[in-house]
Amino acid sequence: MGTPDDDKILILVTDDRIRFFINGDSVGRIREDDLPNNPAVNEEISLPNPLKIYISGGEGNDSISLLIEESDESPLDLHDRAVFLLYGDDGDDKLISAGIDQVGFCGGKGADVLIGDGAHSQYAVCDLQIQDLETFEPLSSPDLSRDIIFPGNEGSTVFRNYYLQFDAVSHSSSTLVNFDKTPRKLPSVPTIVSREKANTTIYEPDPIVFDSILLDQDYVINDSGCTVMDVYFSEDGSTMSHSIVD
């Protein structure tokens, strides 16, 4: 967890552990032996639930980076053993991940930038209200900011626009538009008579049907061809549905 100020948070994956730094200070580590389903212990046991690692920047304009340490040794294998949730929280934050799969990105309130390249990752720059840290099942809400997402792997998913959806409502405009086709007579200028049968035209606008309101719109640089989803909230806010964006 970061401080209320502008923080630089670094999560560094080495060959045998995960290390955590805040503003250059080491604040903890997770050793390989602490991870579930350690192949060195028992290759036949497969645990269904990986370790869930939650990192929050707190308030302030934070930078959170999840990286692999440069080394001649192979980095720690985290597949199905550890998953990350990077949460910027309040402020204009930048969340970056390189070389790590199974990462969840959530910008929180503010104008955020999300950059990643891992497979099986999810990107959302809405606000986040976590219901259960054990299951990582979040309840999202739009943050009303223009955010930017750079997903670098086709096996990831991005949540872009957020709508409030309701039963369709038809609105008919009562305004009638009249156009006078006979020009106003000016001094010393001859009058040109219209050839139309009438000198006015009445337009009746077609009814407009509303079924949703756009609450939040984010910008996705989708060079990788990943899946992009729009999110629809129900009127009471209790349910969400998703639709794939072409």
Secondary structure as GFF3:
##gff-version 3
##sequence-region A 1 246
A	DSSP	beta_strand	8	13	.	.	.	ID=ss1
A	DSSP	beta_strand	17	22	.	.	.	ID=ss2
A	DSSP	beta_strand	25	31	.	.	.	ID=ss3
A	DSSP	three_ten_helix	32	34	.	.	.	ID=ss4
A	DSSP	beta_strand	51	56	.	.	.	ID=ss5
A	DSSP	beta_strand	63	68	.	.	.	ID=ss6
A	DSSP	beta_strand	82	87	.	.	.	ID=ss7
A	DSSP	beta_strand	94	97	.	.	.	ID=ss8
A	DSSP	beta_strand	103	106	.	.	.	ID=ss9
A	DSSP	beta_strand	113	116	.	.	.	ID=ss10
A	DSSP	beta_strand	122	124	.	.	.	ID=ss11
A	DSSP	beta_strand	127	132	.	.	.	ID=ss12
A	DSSP	beta_strand	137	141	.	.	.	ID=ss13
A	DSSP	beta_strand	148	151	.	.	.	ID=ss14
A	DSSP	beta_strand	157	171	.	.	.	ID=ss15
A	DSSP	beta_strand	177	178	.	.	.	ID=ss16
A	DSSP	beta_strand	202	203	.	.	.	ID=ss17
A	DSSP	beta_strand	208	216	.	.	.	ID=ss18
A	DSSP	beta_strand	219	220	.	.	.	ID=ss19
A	DSSP	beta_strand	227	233	.	.	.	ID=ss20
A	DSSP	beta_strand	240	244	.	.	.	ID=ss21
###
